Amino acid sequence: MRIRPSLPRVAAFASLLLPFAAGAQTKPVPPPAADSPVALGELIVTAGRIEQAIADIAPRVEVVTARELERTPGTFLTDLVKKNASVDLIEYPGGLAGIGLRGFRPEFSGTNQRVLVLVDGRASGTTSLGNLPAAGVGRVEVLKGSSSALYGSSAMGGVVNFISRESRGPLAGSLMLGGGSHGTLLAEARFGGAFARGLDFDLAYTERSQFDDFEIGRQEKRIGTFRQGGGVVRPNTAFNNRSVYGRLGWQLAPAWRADVRVHGFFGHDIESPGAESDLAASQASNNFTVTGADTRVAGRLGDHALQLLVHGTREYAVRRAETAGAPAYRASIRATTFRGAQLQDAWTLSRRYTLTYGVDYELVKTNGKTYGPAGTRIRPSSPDDARETVGVFAEGTAKWLEDRLIVNLGARRDAATNTIRATPLLPAVFEGSSSFDVVNPRAGVVFKPLAATPVRLHASAGRGFVAPLGDQLAGLTDEVVAGQRRRRAGNPDLKPESSRTFDVGIGYESAAWGADLTWFRTAVSDKIESVFAVNTPAFRETVWVNASTATASGLEAVLESDLGRFWSAPARTWVATASSTWFDEREQVLPAGPAPIRNIARTKLNLTLAYDDHRRFRARVVARHVRGLIDQDNSRLLIFTGGRGGLFTYPGFVVWDADIGWRLRPRHELSLQVDNVADKYYYEKNDFPFHGRSVFARYRWSF
């Protein structure tokens, strides 16, 4: 069902803010600032579960600011991250997406991924990055390297933390309305600040709706009789995405406060075109509803900074099959719930020593239903399951030599129980549970050789893990297919997958420029695979075993420069940034033999050049280069490998984006964004190309 414009919703939300905006207009609002300065050490991040200057953190951290998010063209929140941070990605039209770090393949579904995605330090509650609420996001922190010593399962490759806005100053906000290519509506409203003694709040609404199908890039390529590109319309690519954010803060006492946050993502009629080579044979649409809330109480008691967080999120997904020439029908329903709590204390033992410790609890449940064309329920592809985890962690930090030598050492113990639940229409799956516990350490060091020299040496090492799925531990399927008895058994002795990451780097910071170069190596053991125990014409038995290993190593580089300082221009008039990752090794050893790790690009490079005269005009150009990405040919007729099948290498690509803004008055701005300036034909997942050149105009009123 094709979506409809929702301007009435935008107008209704905006009307709620107008009375507040009228009262806020008397306060002067400075013109928007330019892009972030190069003084990386001034940024405060929460990558270590406590606030720290980024220069004091040993692992690599990339921060995407609110200004960068606002000035980057992109359809989904995923697009804004990939254009501002060096990450690997699998992304489909329609927003289904996952992120990979440090050689771990991106994953776009499931609750046991190898990169942990958080919202304000707690589980995001979504199985796909494209379902994250965009409203209210203030910045994104990308922590690279095994982080299970702090965050537990799934943090093998690192952590991506989406941090929400928290307005405690005078009331302020903005309204934005825009549109452009493919019948796109852009709308945003946000407002927040202190409104009474000890009380503050935030409200935000974001909508991006595309009412027409997009055209793919105009570059054309033929593989036999199969035509790629050519600027043709890609059928079934419209969508309607809305998200909301609300926060209420209460200063309970001078050193104590409480914050309640709510998030929501509502994706309706998100059309999926299917693979390009399938033509219209696998079209579908999805409805996603993600709702979450958390309550945080934090404060100081003597030398202790205490924090209690309680959170819950539910993701509800409905998929409709819409194959051309056949009646559409509801194909599946999936519900995933996350519930949890965190209790933490940062104890300042002395000026030099800090101990951060705490306990986390999380319960994750999934259940699903599958339907046939007639509307009746059919056998689902996997059983319903649950995972309950309790983690206890501690990390100490020491600062010596006048804070020029910073050392941290920590560990975490996780005890988890996976349960297979009774699942309708899966009588061959037997209920059961299995438990395990695991300990993961982490260490890091930062050394600044001379106080007068802005050179920084850093190194970190850590171990990460991901918990096995419930059916891998305790499931049992026994059925007859095509005359062959097939039995798949869980393995209660299955160990969690384990990773070890080590990195070492050098950084430099000055008023004019800053840079960092980091070498890393990741080694994975006990990878979980399904192998044949018996395979005869009459009987096949498969079991889950820890059978594989993988290694990845390479270089990460970051460069930021306030170019104007080299010719005496005002500070932050010209700002250039670059971030890159290069792999010299990315191989896994499977039961069948060695193979490259799929969907991990050998080279990634992000470049940005921004200009802001701080008065009337600003401009920003972003380029993203990806090369050497390997994947499996799953296309119809195996077109990418000439009918042979197996692995192949994607064509490399460079995608350019532009953002230009004119400040008509101090509170009024008109901007133009161009996504994919060169009209490039490219894809983040083979056989699923993205849109070509897209142009959007936006008007923003700040108050």
C-alpha positions, 0 to 999 in steps of 0.5 A: 500500500503506497504511503500518503503525505503527513503534513498535518502531523508536522503542522500539529507538532509544530503548533504545540511549540509555537507558544513556547517559541514566541516566548523564546524569541526575545533572547538573542540566538548566535549564528550557527557555529562551524564544524567541530574544531580539531582540538580532539582532547576537548571532547567529552565522551562516554566510551568508558561508561564515565565521562572522559576527555577523548585524549585520555582514552586508549582505544580508538574513538570516532565522534560524529557531532550533531552539526555533522549529522545535520549537514550530511545528506542521507536517507537513514541514520545509517547513512549519516554514520557511514559518511562521517566515520570509517565503518563497514556496512551492509545496507539495503534500500528500505533501511535494513542495515548493520555495521562492522568494526575491526574486521567483523562482518556487518549484521543486520538482524538478530540479537547476537551481533558482533558490534554492539549498538547502544542508545544513551549507554543502554541496549538500542532494542533494535535488530537493524540499524535502520530502525533506530529513532533519528529524533533527538540524536545529539552525537554518535560515538564509535568505539573500536576494539573489543569492549566486552570488559565493559559492555558484555556480549556483542561488543567484539568489534566495538560499540556504536553509542547514539547519545540523545540531546540534553538541553538544560539551558534557556528554552530554544529550538528549531523547525525545519521543513523541506523536500526534493527528489522522489517526492520526498518530505523532510520535517523536523521539530525540536525544542528544549531547555529549563522551564521551571526551577530544577526542571528541564526537557527535550521534545523532538520529531523527525520525518522523512517520507519518500512518496515516489520510487527512486531512480538508480545511478545513470552509469550503465554496465552490462553483464551478458544480457543483464543491464545495471544502472542506466538511471531507470526507476527502481520499483517499490522503493517508497517509504514513510519514516517518523521518529519521536524523542522526549525527555524530562529532567529533574534536579533532585538536589544540587548533586542529584538528578533524574531523567526519563527518556522515551524514543519511538520509530514508526516506519510504515509501508517501507517498500523493499524492491528485492534483488535487482536481478530478480526483477519484481519476483521478491518485492515486499514491504515492512512496518516497523514500530520501535518504542523504548523508555529509560529512567536514569538517576545519577548523583554524587555521594562523597567520592562516589558518582552513582548511577541507576538506569532501568530501560525497556524497548520493543521492536515489532516488525510486520513483513508483507510479500508483494510479488508482482502478479500475485496477491499481496499477503502478510508474510511474517510478524516478529516481536523482540523485547529488551528489558534491563537495568544497570547499577554503577559507581565511579569511585574517586579513590584519590586525585590519581586513582578512579575505580568504576564498577557495577552490575548489568542485567538484561533479558531479551525475548524474541517470538515470531509468526509466519504466514502463507499466501492464504493467510494461515500460519505456517511453520516458522524458520526458527523457534522462539527464544530468550536470553537472560544475562547478569554481568559484573564489571570493574575497571580502574584508572590511574594517572601519573606523571602529572596526568601524562601517563594514564593506565586503565585495567578492567574485567567483566564476568557475564553469566547467561542462560539461553532458553528455547521456548515452545513454538507453535507449528514447530513440534520438532523443536524441544524446549530446553535451556543452557547456561554459561559464564565468561570473563573478559579483561581489558587494558589500555595506556596513554602516554604524553611524552612531554607536557609541551609537545602535543604528541600522544602514544596509546595502546589497548588490548581486550577480549570480547565475546558473543553468546551462542543463540538459544537453538544453537545451545539447546534446540532440537529439530527432527523431521523428514524432508523429501524422504530423508530424516533430518536432525539438527541438535543443539550443543550444550557444550558450545562455547561463546565465540571469543575475540582478542584485539590489540592496537597501538597508535600515535596521535598529534594535536595542535591549534592548526591540525590533529592526526592519529594513526593506529595499527590493530589486529583482531583474532577470533576463535571458537567461531560457531558453525553448523557441520554434518555429523552424518549425511546419508540418503536416508539420514542427515544430522547436523550439529553446532560446533566451535569450528572456525577462526578468523584474523584481521589486521590493518591501519586506521587513520584520522586527520583534522585541520583548521586550514584557515589558520595557515593563512590567518583566516578566522578560526574554523572558517575552513575545516578539513577532515579525513578518516580511513581504514585499510586492511592488510589481512581479513581471513577466516578459516572455515571447516571447508578451508580458508576464505576471505571475510565477506563484506569487509572492504580492504580500503575505506576513506571518508573526506570532508571539506567545510567552509563557514564565513560565520555570517551568511554562507556555509558549504560542506562537501563529503566524499566516501570511497570503498574498495576491495569488498568481497561477497557471495554471488547470490544473484539470479543466474549467478550473473556476477560470477558468470554462472560459476557462483562463489565469491566475487569482488565489488566494483570500487566506488566514490560517492560525493555529497554536498550541503550548502546553506544561506543564513537569510537572517540570524534565525532563518536558514535556507539550505540545499543538499545533494546526495550522490552528486555524480549520479553514481551507480553503486551498492552497499550489498550486491544486487541492491543498488542505491538511488542516483543523484537526489536534491533536497531543499530545506528551510530552518527557523531557529528560536 
